[in-house]
Amino acid sequence: MTEAAFTPRVFSGIQPSGNLTLGNYLGALKRFANSQNDGIESIFCMVDLHAITVWQDPAALRHATRELAAGFIASGIDPQKSILFNQSQVPEHTQMAWVFNCVARMGWMKRMTQFKDKAGKNAEQASLGLFGYPALMAADILAYHATHVPVGEDQKQHLELTRDIALKFNNDYGVEFFPITEPVIEGAATRVMSLRDGSKKMSKSDPSDMSRINLTDDADTIAKKIRKAKTDPEPLPDTADGLEDRPEARNLVNIFAALNDQSVDQVMQEMGGKPFSEFKPLLADLAVEKLAPISVEMARLMQDVAEIDRILTDGSQRARAIAHPILRQTYDIIGMVPPVSA
């Protein structure tokens, strides 16, 4: 098998940790919805196994998984066009992850900056899952022979590890079995920043709810948060270069560009010279137009969790139909007895 023989396939996932934000929408969900129409098979996963690398309240995790599924669908993911499922329903992920635990090297894992960031000074008290979950992330991707993965900048290192695991497996066994997956990092707002501090990423864990737009916010709340977003006293510059040392201004322009499917240069051509007293109302109207319908649809979907569960079960069956043969081939290559069929 050569790399040219791999069928193009997109895979990506989001942790069901609650409170989807504008950052999740612009950095992931909106891009997922667009990519499913490109004629490439798309697989989208709620990575609930990743979520439990830190303790989760069981009821909250169950709710967050369903709410995330509602967010995917409300953002334009069509469960008929794409495969939508939660990770724990497809055992091939964990089976492949163990193989990759045995391929990945300790030195590789110790270099993962996200573990250092999340564990902090209490690394000795962190779960083994938190340390090893990049191998599970590699399994999420390679169990489907995914060729492209939409990721934010903060996940790029993990995708590089996935590529390293694929290369080492292929070299160790003299095969060209796993594709060398390509990251897809694009768009004007792949990293959405806080509305209160343009130097920090928008986060659901920020104590200030005014720092973010939640996908569950209603129209009035969305508009209010945009109007009160931190800015500086200068009008917008005429070119994108003029945003270089203005993090809050750059963030709002990036958000406008991403919501309106424009480049930053196009926004600057139209908005350059405007004071924020004129720009913010335009951004607020645009944000309400694009996001309020998502909030309404998510609320509607969450009224029927049985239907959400049905969609996820159907998606898991379709996902297993792809992942199981790849796992069987993996076991065969390394000399193990084939796994039990689904």
SULZI-V698289 format. One line per field, one symbol per residue. phi: phi as a letter, one per 30 degrees, with the letter a starting at -180 (. if undefined). Layout:
BEGIN
phi: ???
END
This chain:
BEGIN
phi: .cdddddeacbabbddcihecedddddbddddddddcdicebbbbddddddddbdbdeddddddddddeddedddjdcdddccbaceddbddddddddededcdcedddddddddddddhdcedcddddddcdedddddedddchdcbbdbdedcddddddeddddddeeddcibcccdcdcdcbajdbdbdcddcadccddbddddcdddbcddcddeddedddddcddbbddddddbdddcecbeddddddededddchbddddddddcejddddcddddddddddedceddeddddddddbdddddddddddddddddddddddeddeddcicdedddd
END
